[in-house]
Amino acid sequence: MCLTSTNRIIGDQVIKTATARTNWIALCKAFAIVAASVFAFSSAAQAEESGLSIVASVQNQTIDDGVATKNPVSGVSIAITTSTGSMVGEGVTDSSGTVTISVPSKDSYVVTIDVSTLPDDVTLIDESKTQATIEKDSFTTNSKRVTFFAGSSTATGAPLVDRLAQRLVDGVRLGLIIAISSVGLSLIFGTTGLTNFAHGEMVTFGGLIAFWFNVLLGVPLLIAAPLVIALGGVLGLAMNAIIFAKLRKRGIGLISQLVVSVGLSIMLRNMYLYQFGGRTRPLDDFSLQVAKRFGPVSITMRDLTTAIISLIVLVLVALYLQRSRTGKAIRAVSDNPDLASSTGIDTQKIIRIVWFAGGALAAMGGLFRGLDEQVGFEMGSRLIFLMFAGITLGGLGSAYGALIGGFFVGVLVELASLVVPAELKNAPALLILIIVLVVRPQGILGRKQRIG
């Protein structure tokens, strides 16, 4: 009887063990299938997003009263071959004057324009340049752009006064975008002392979310814009609540927080690259516009509208900081956090407001930058040092300084392209940053402080 019971117990244990082992094996198989499916989906999505391509563009340049205008040329055949002459792909330019042709790998290619398909009244500026060679090492992103220019040559160029006026207008537009993006960066530094290198990724976030709403979901940009700005503010709140508020509470030093912001910037940039891909893409709304000429300068109505909106927003921000009770509290915390706290101001609440406002303004700057150029995964990181130059020139921690400094940096960058190559036009702004730090570290609107 005892043996029978013992055998029964042992048998039950064996059955339970076998059942548990079977369930565990089944669970492992299910997990493996799910993991494989997710991996396959991620790999397929990544392969699709990282598809290599060459974007060829044909632009017809006309000069009217010394002002150069570029118009897209459609219906032009473009062919891509390898360096050995093997055909890779071909296509025809669309209404925007561009055609995207996929290539199999990062290799050397030759892009050839079929001049016989150009309109009868359009010829290349240099008729001998019907081909463009792309070297293998030039594929720094998944997309490489080649432009063929037709029309009249710019050898004679527009008068210097006209070119100066055009660059000044372009600089004002860029300066307004820099100013909007950098106000939050300056206020965050003023209220917390943090030099936030991830602020550029907050700008990129605005552009990418606008692309997601407008291109992928088909939401009109006028409706999507308030949502983009609000989500940018939520991102700022999340950064503060999840990371930097906890670091401040633990007494982590500002240098360590700066290093954390650099790591956060790198992480977010790579996340954007993984999800969005390496090539830049335009927004659907307001992407194809012809510039209108106002005297010696030309500007699209889209760029004029964004510039006016930017100016209005900056004026409203300045008035809010100057006259509202919360604005005065923000300025008080920026000037002296300890003294502001001793007068009854809830500094943590003010810091949360600043992070929300900084994220919202950064998202607005990313939206306007995406309209001005195109949306890309590193659009904000390319502006971050210009933003630092602006707030350093205007005065670290000063909102008004960020407005003035960002505006002047944008104008300086565009005017510099008249003297230096376009690839180096940001260099003078960074030189100004160094000079200001050496000669007047407190900036234009900053105040000298006694240390020690």
C-alpha positions as CSV (number, residue, x, y, z in Angstrom):
1,M,0.0,0.0,0.0
2,C,2.8,2.3,0.9
3,L,4.7,1.4,-2.1
4,T,1.7,2.0,-4.3
5,S,1.2,5.4,-2.7
6,T,4.8,6.2,-3.1
7,N,4.8,5.1,-6.7
8,R,1.7,7.2,-7.3
9,I,3.3,10.3,-5.7
10,I,6.5,9.7,-7.7
11,G,4.4,9.2,-10.9
12,D,2.5,12.4,-10.2
13,Q,5.8,14.3,-9.7
14,V,7.2,12.9,-12.9
15,I,4.0,13.9,-14.8
16,K,4.1,17.4,-13.2
17,T,7.8,17.7,-14.1
18,A,7.2,16.6,-17.6
19,T,4.2,18.9,-17.9
20,A,6.2,21.8,-16.6
21,R,9.1,21.0,-18.9
22,T,6.7,20.7,-21.8
23,N,5.1,24.1,-20.9
24,W,8.5,25.6,-20.5
25,I,9.6,24.3,-23.9
26,A,6.4,25.6,-25.5
27,L,6.9,29.0,-23.8
28,C,10.4,29.1,-25.1
29,K,9.3,28.2,-28.6
30,A,6.6,30.9,-28.5
31,F,9.1,33.4,-27.2
32,A,11.5,32.5,-30.0
33,I,8.7,32.8,-32.6
34,V,7.7,36.2,-31.3
35,A,11.3,37.4,-31.1
36,A,12.0,36.1,-34.6
37,S,8.9,37.9,-35.9
38,V,9.8,41.1,-34.2
39,F,13.4,40.8,-35.4
40,A,12.2,40.1,-38.9
41,F,9.8,43.0,-38.8
42,S,12.5,45.3,-37.4
43,S,15.0,44.1,-40.0
44,A,12.6,44.5,-42.8
45,A,11.6,48.0,-41.6
46,Q,15.2,48.9,-41.1
47,A,16.2,47.6,-44.6
48,E,13.3,49.6,-46.1
49,E,14.3,52.7,-44.2
50,S,18.0,52.3,-44.9
51,G,17.6,51.8,-48.6
52,L,20.3,53.6,-50.5
53,S,19.3,56.1,-53.2
54,I,20.5,58.9,-55.3
55,V,18.3,62.0,-55.7
56,A,19.0,63.8,-59.0
57,S,17.6,67.3,-59.4
58,V,17.4,69.6,-62.5
59,Q,16.9,73.3,-61.8
60,N,16.5,76.0,-64.4
61,Q,18.0,79.3,-63.3
62,T,16.8,82.6,-64.6
63,I,18.1,86.1,-63.7
64,D,15.6,89.0,-63.6
65,D,17.0,92.4,-62.7
66,G,20.0,90.8,-61.1
67,V,17.9,88.4,-58.9
68,A,18.5,84.7,-59.6
69,T,15.5,82.4,-59.4
70,K,15.6,78.6,-59.7
71,N,12.7,76.7,-61.1
72,P,12.3,72.9,-61.3
73,V,12.5,71.2,-64.7
74,S,10.3,68.1,-65.1
75,G,10.4,65.4,-67.7
76,V,14.2,65.1,-67.9
77,S,15.7,61.6,-68.1
78,I,18.4,60.7,-65.6
79,A,20.5,57.5,-65.7
80,I,22.8,56.0,-63.1
81,T,25.6,53.6,-64.0
82,T,28.5,52.0,-62.2
83,S,32.0,53.2,-62.7
84,T,32.4,50.4,-65.2
85,G,29.4,51.4,-67.2
86,S,26.8,48.9,-66.0
87,M,23.3,50.3,-65.8
88,V,21.9,50.6,-62.3
89,G,18.7,52.5,-62.8
90,E,17.0,55.4,-64.6
91,G,14.1,57.7,-64.1
92,V,12.4,61.0,-65.1
93,T,12.2,64.1,-63.0
94,D,8.8,65.0,-61.5
95,S,7.1,68.4,-61.0
96,S,9.6,69.3,-58.3
97,G,12.5,68.7,-60.7
98,T,13.8,65.6,-58.8
99,V,13.9,61.9,-59.3
100,T,14.9,59.3,-56.7
101,I,16.7,56.2,-58.0
102,S,17.6,53.3,-55.7
103,V,21.1,51.9,-55.8
104,P,22.1,48.4,-54.4
105,S,25.1,49.4,-52.3
106,K,27.5,52.1,-51.2
107,D,29.7,52.2,-54.3
108,S,30.9,54.6,-57.0
109,Y,28.3,55.7,-59.5
110,V,28.0,58.0,-62.5
111,V,24.8,60.1,-62.9
112,T,24.1,61.2,-66.4
113,I,21.5,63.6,-67.7
114,D,20.0,63.1,-71.1
115,V,20.2,66.7,-72.5
116,S,17.9,65.7,-75.4
117,T,15.0,65.5,-73.0
118,L,15.4,69.0,-71.7
119,P,12.8,71.5,-72.9
120,D,13.6,73.3,-76.1
121,D,14.3,76.6,-74.4
122,V,16.4,75.1,-71.6
123,T,20.1,74.3,-71.8
124,L,22.7,73.4,-69.2
125,I,24.8,76.3,-67.8
126,D,27.9,74.2,-68.7
127,E,27.0,72.0,-71.6
128,S,30.0,69.8,-71.0
129,K,28.9,68.8,-67.5
130,T,26.3,66.2,-68.4
131,Q,27.7,63.7,-65.8
132,A,28.3,63.7,-62.1
133,T,30.5,61.2,-60.3
134,I,29.6,60.0,-56.9
135,E,32.4,58.3,-55.0
136,K,31.8,55.5,-52.6
137,D,33.1,57.4,-49.6
138,S,30.7,60.2,-50.1
139,F,27.7,58.1,-48.9
140,T,27.7,59.5,-45.4
141,T,23.9,59.0,-45.3
142,N,21.5,56.7,-47.2
143,S,20.8,59.3,-49.8
144,K,23.1,61.3,-52.0
145,R,21.9,64.4,-53.9
146,V,23.1,65.6,-57.3
147,T,21.9,68.8,-59.0
148,F,22.2,69.8,-62.6
149,F,21.8,73.5,-63.3
150,A,20.3,74.9,-66.5
151,G,19.7,78.4,-67.6
152,S,22.0,81.4,-67.5
153,S,25.3,81.3,-65.7
154,T,25.9,83.3,-62.5
155,A,29.4,84.2,-63.5
156,T,28.4,87.8,-63.8
157,G,26.3,87.5,-60.7
158,A,23.9,90.0,-59.1
159,P,25.1,93.3,-57.8
160,L,26.8,93.2,-54.4
161,V,24.1,95.3,-52.9
162,D,21.4,93.0,-54.1
163,R,23.2,89.9,-52.9
164,L,23.8,91.6,-49.6
165,A,20.1,92.3,-49.2
166,Q,19.1,88.7,-50.1
167,R,21.5,87.3,-47.6
168,L,20.3,89.7,-45.0
169,V,16.7,88.5,-45.5
170,D,17.8,84.9,-45.3
171,G,19.8,85.7,-42.2
172,V,16.7,87.2,-40.5
173,R,14.7,84.1,-41.2
174,L,17.5,81.8,-39.8
175,G,18.0,84.1,-36.9
176,L,14.3,84.0,-35.9
177,I,14.4,80.2,-36.0
178,I,17.6,80.1,-33.9
179,A,16.1,82.6,-31.4
180,I,12.9,80.6,-31.0
181,S,14.8,77.4,-30.5
182,S,17.3,78.9,-28.0
183,V,15.0,80.8,-25.7
184,G,14.2,77.6,-23.8
185,L,17.8,76.5,-23.8
186,S,18.8,79.8,-22.2
187,L,16.0,79.7,-19.6
188,I,16.8,76.1,-18.6
189,F,20.4,77.2,-18.1
190,G,19.3,80.2,-16.1
191,T,16.9,78.3,-13.8
192,T,18.9,75.1,-13.3
193,G,22.4,75.9,-14.4
194,L,22.3,73.0,-16.9
195,T,24.0,73.2,-20.3
196,N,21.6,70.9,-22.1
197,F,23.2,69.4,-25.2
198,A,20.1,67.4,-25.9
199,H,18.2,70.6,-26.7
200,G,19.1,70.1,-30.4
201,E,17.2,66.8,-30.3
202,M,14.2,68.5,-28.9
203,V,14.3,70.7,-32.1
204,T,14.6,67.6,-34.2
205,F,11.7,66.0,-32.3
206,G,9.4,68.9,-33.5
207,G,10.4,68.3,-37.2
208,L,10.0,64.5,-37.0
209,I,6.6,64.7,-35.3
210,A,5.4,67.2,-37.8
211,F,6.5,64.8,-40.6
212,W,4.7,61.9,-38.9
213,F,1.5,63.9,-38.7
214,N,1.6,65.6,-42.0
215,V,3.2,62.9,-44.3
216,L,2.5,59.6,-42.7
217,L,-1.0,60.3,-41.2
218,G,-2.1,62.9,-43.7
219,V,-3.0,65.5,-41.1
220,P,-2.9,69.1,-42.5
221,L,0.0,71.0,-41.1
222,L,-2.2,73.8,-39.8
223,I,-4.0,71.3,-37.6
224,A,-0.9,69.3,-36.7
225,A,1.2,72.3,-35.7
226,P,-0.5,72.9,-32.3
227,L,-0.2,69.2,-31.5
228,V,3.5,69.2,-32.4
229,I,4.2,72.2,-30.2
230,A,2.3,70.6,-27.3
231,L,4.1,67.3,-27.7
232,G,7.4,69.2,-27.7
233,G,6.4,70.7,-24.3
234,V,5.6,67.2,-23.0
235,L,9.0,65.9,-24.1
236,G,10.6,68.7,-22.1
237,L,8.6,67.9,-19.0
238,A,9.5,64.2,-19.4
239,M,13.2,65.0,-19.7
240,N,13.1,67.0,-16.5
241,A,10.9,64.6,-14.5
242,I,12.6,61.3,-15.6
243,I,16.2,62.5,-15.7
244,F,17.3,65.9,-14.6
245,A,14.9,66.5,-11.7
246,K,16.1,63.3,-10.1
247,L,19.8,64.2,-10.7
248,R,19.2,67.6,-9.0
249,K,17.4,65.9,-6.1
250,R,20.4,63.6,-5.6
251,G,22.8,66.5,-5.6
252,I,24.5,65.5,-8.8
253,G,26.9,68.2,-10.0
254,L,26.3,70.3,-13.1
255,I,29.3,68.8,-15.0
256,S,27.8,65.3,-14.5
257,Q,24.5,66.5,-15.7
258,L,26.1,68.0,-18.7
259,V,27.7,64.7,-19.5
260,V,24.3,63.0,-19.1
261,S,22.8,65.5,-21.6
262,V,25.5,64.7,-24.1
263,G,24.7,61.0,-23.7
264,L,21.0,61.6,-24.0
265,S,21.6,63.7,-27.2
266,I,23.6,60.8,-28.8
267,M,21.0,58.2,-27.8
268,L,18.1,60.3,-29.2
269,R,19.9,61.1,-32.4
270,N,20.5,57.4,-33.0
271,M,16.9,56.6,-32.2
272,Y,15.8,59.2,-34.8
273,L,18.2,57.7,-37.3
274,Y,16.9,54.2,-36.7
275,Q,13.3,55.2,-37.0
276,F,13.5,57.9,-39.7
277,G,16.4,56.9,-41.8
278,G,19.4,58.9,-42.9
279,R,18.0,60.9,-45.8
280,T,16.1,64.2,-45.5
281,R,12.5,64.4,-46.5
282,P,10.1,67.3,-47.2
283,L,6.8,68.0,-45.5
284,D,3.8,67.5,-47.8
285,D,2.2,70.9,-47.1
286,F,3.8,74.1,-48.6
287,S,6.7,72.1,-50.1
288,L,6.5,73.4,-53.7
289,Q,6.4,77.1,-53.8
290,V,7.8,79.7,-56.2
291,A,9.7,82.6,-54.6
292,K,8.2,86.1,-55.0
293,R,10.4,89.1,-55.7
294,F,10.2,92.1,-53.4
295,G,12.6,94.6,-54.9
296,P,16.1,93.1,-54.8
297,V,15.2,90.1,-52.7
298,S,13.1,87.0,-53.3
299,I,11.2,84.9,-50.7
300,T,8.5,82.4,-50.7
301,M,5.2,83.1,-49.0
302,R,5.8,80.1,-46.8
303,D,9.1,81.5,-45.5
304,L,7.6,85.0,-45.1
305,T,4.7,83.6,-43.1
306,T,7.0,81.5,-40.8
307,A,9.2,84.6,-40.2
308,I,6.2,86.7,-39.3
309,I,4.9,84.0,-36.9
310,S,8.3,83.6,-35.4
311,L,8.6,87.3,-34.7
312,I,5.1,87.5,-33.2
313,V,5.8,84.5,-30.9
314,L,9.1,86.1,-29.8
315,V,7.4,89.3,-29.0
316,L,4.7,87.5,-27.0
317,V,7.3,85.5,-25.1
318,A,9.1,88.7,-24.2
319,L,5.9,90.4,-23.1
320,Y,4.9,87.3,-21.0
321,L,8.3,87.3,-19.3
322,Q,8.1,91.1,-18.7
323,R,4.5,91.5,-17.5
324,S,3.0,88.3,-16.3
325,R,3.3,87.0,-12.7
326,T,4.8,83.7,-13.9
327,G,7.2,85.5,-16.3
328,K,8.5,87.6,-13.4
329,A,8.9,84.5,-11.3
330,I,10.9,82.9,-14.2
331,R,13.2,85.9,-14.4
332,A,13.6,85.9,-10.6
333,V,14.6,82.3,-10.6
334,S,16.9,82.8,-13.5
335,D,18.6,85.8,-11.7
336,N,19.0,84.1,-8.3
337,P,17.2,80.8,-7.6
338,D,18.1,80.8,-3.8
339,L,16.8,84.3,-3.3
340,A,13.6,83.6,-5.4
341,S,13.0,80.5,-3.3
342,S,13.4,82.5,0.0
343,T,10.7,84.9,-1.2
344,G,8.1,82.1,-1.5
345,I,8.4,81.3,-5.2
346,D,8.0,77.6,-5.9
347,T,11.2,77.1,-7.9
348,Q,10.4,73.5,-8.8
349,K,7.1,74.5,-10.4
350,I,8.9,77.3,-12.3
351,I,11.5,74.9,-13.5
352,R,8.8,72.6,-14.8
353,I,7.1,75.5,-16.6
354,V,10.5,76.4,-18.2
355,W,11.1,72.9,-19.4
356,F,7.6,72.7,-20.9
357,A,8.0,76.1,-22.6
358,G,11.5,75.3,-23.8
359,G,10.4,72.0,-25.3
360,A,7.4,73.7,-27.0
361,L,9.5,76.5,-28.5
362,A,12.1,74.0,-29.6
363,A,9.5,71.9,-31.4
364,M,8.2,75.1,-33.1
365,G,11.7,75.8,-34.2
366,G,12.0,72.3,-35.6
367,L,8.7,72.6,-37.4
368,F,9.7,75.9,-39.0
369,R,13.2,74.5,-39.9
370,G,11.6,71.5,-41.5
371,L,9.5,73.9,-43.7
372,D,12.5,76.0,-44.5
373,E,14.7,73.1,-45.6
374,Q,13.7,69.5,-45.0
375,V,13.2,67.1,-42.1
376,G,16.2,65.0,-41.1
377,F,17.4,63.1,-38.1
378,E,20.2,65.6,-37.2
379,M,18.5,68.9,-38.1
380,G,18.6,70.0,-34.5
381,S,22.1,68.9,-33.8
382,R,23.3,71.1,-36.7
383,L,21.8,74.1,-35.0
384,I,22.9,73.4,-31.4
385,F,26.2,75.2,-31.6
386,L,24.6,78.1,-33.3
387,M,22.1,78.2,-30.4
388,F,24.9,78.2,-27.9
389,A,26.7,80.9,-29.8
390,G,23.4,83.0,-29.7
391,I,22.8,82.6,-26.0
392,T,26.5,83.2,-25.2
393,L,26.5,86.4,-27.3
394,G,23.2,87.6,-25.8
395,G,24.0,86.5,-22.2
396,L,23.8,83.1,-20.6
397,G,20.6,82.5,-18.8
398,S,18.9,85.6,-20.2
399,A,15.8,85.1,-22.3
400,Y,16.1,88.5,-23.9
401,G,19.8,87.7,-24.6
402,A,18.8,84.5,-26.4
403,L,16.4,86.5,-28.6
404,I,19.0,89.1,-29.6
405,G,21.9,86.8,-29.8
406,G,20.1,84.1,-31.9
407,F,18.9,86.8,-34.3
408,F,22.4,88.2,-34.8
409,V,24.0,84.8,-35.2
410,G,21.5,83.9,-37.9
411,V,22.2,87.1,-39.8
412,L,26.0,86.6,-39.4
413,V,25.9,83.1,-40.7
414,E,24.1,84.0,-43.9
415,L,26.2,87.1,-44.5
416,A,29.4,85.0,-44.0
417,S,28.4,82.9,-47.1
418,L,29.3,86.0,-49.2
419,V,32.9,85.8,-48.1
420,V,33.6,82.1,-47.2
421,P,32.4,78.9,-48.9
422,A,28.9,77.7,-48.0
423,E,30.3,74.7,-46.1
424,L,32.2,77.1,-43.7
425,K,29.5,79.7,-43.2
426,N,28.9,78.5,-39.6
427,A,32.6,79.1,-38.7
428,P,32.3,82.9,-38.1
429,A,29.5,82.3,-35.7
430,L,31.6,79.9,-33.7
431,L,34.5,82.3,-33.9
432,I,32.3,85.0,-32.4
433,L,31.4,82.4,-29.6
434,I,35.1,82.1,-28.7
435,I,35.7,85.9,-28.8
436,V,32.7,86.6,-26.6
437,L,33.8,84.0,-24.1
438,V,37.3,85.6,-23.9
439,V,36.4,89.3,-24.0
440,R,32.9,89.5,-22.4
441,P,31.9,86.1,-20.9
442,Q,28.6,87.5,-19.6
443,G,27.4,88.4,-23.1
444,I,25.6,91.6,-24.3
445,L,22.8,91.6,-21.7
446,G,24.6,89.5,-19.0
447,R,25.9,91.0,-15.8
448,K,29.3,90.6,-14.2
449,Q,29.3,88.4,-11.1
450,R,31.9,88.2,-8.3
451,I,33.2,84.7,-7.8
452,G,34.6,83.7,-4.4
